[in-house]
């Protein structure tokens, strides 16, 4: 019976972890779609060659 409780607890923890990861990814994607975030990202990484090339390529 004790093993059953451990299995149920492990499943609940795994489901909770998966849900929190999905929530985190959705929040992260929502922030990327925000124009203010994009402007902040460009200003913060303007000196980075990879970012500058990506910005020029996407114009």
N, C-alpha and C positions, 0 to 999 in steps of 0.2 A: 504494500500500500504506500509505503514511503517513496518508493521509486516512481510511482504514479504521480505523486505530488511534485517531485523533482522534474519530471517530464512536462507536466502542465505548467509549472513555473518557468521552465526553459522556453517553452513555446510562447508563453505570454511575453517574456522578455525579448525574444526574437522579433515578435510581431511589433512590439512597442519600439524597438530599435529601428526596424524597417520603416515604420510610419514616421518616426522623427527624421530619418534621413530623407525621405520623400518630401516632407514638409520643408526641410532645410533647402533642398534643391529648388523647390517651387519658389520659396522666398528669394533665393539667390537669383533666379531667372527674372522674377518680377523687378528686382532692383536694377538689373541690366537693361530692362526696357524703359526705365525712367530717364528722360532727357537730362535731368540734373546730374544723375549718376554718370552718364556718358561724358558730359562736359567736365566733371570732376576727374574722371579717369584720364581723359586726354590731357588735361592740365598737369596731372600728377606724373604722367609718363611721357611727356613731350620729348624728353631727351633720349628716350630709349629708341634705338634704331629699328627694332622689330615693330614697335608700335607706330613709328613714323611711316615706315614702309606700308604697313597695313592701312593706315589712314589714307595715304596717297593712292593706294591701289583701289580703295573703295569709293573714291570720289568720282 
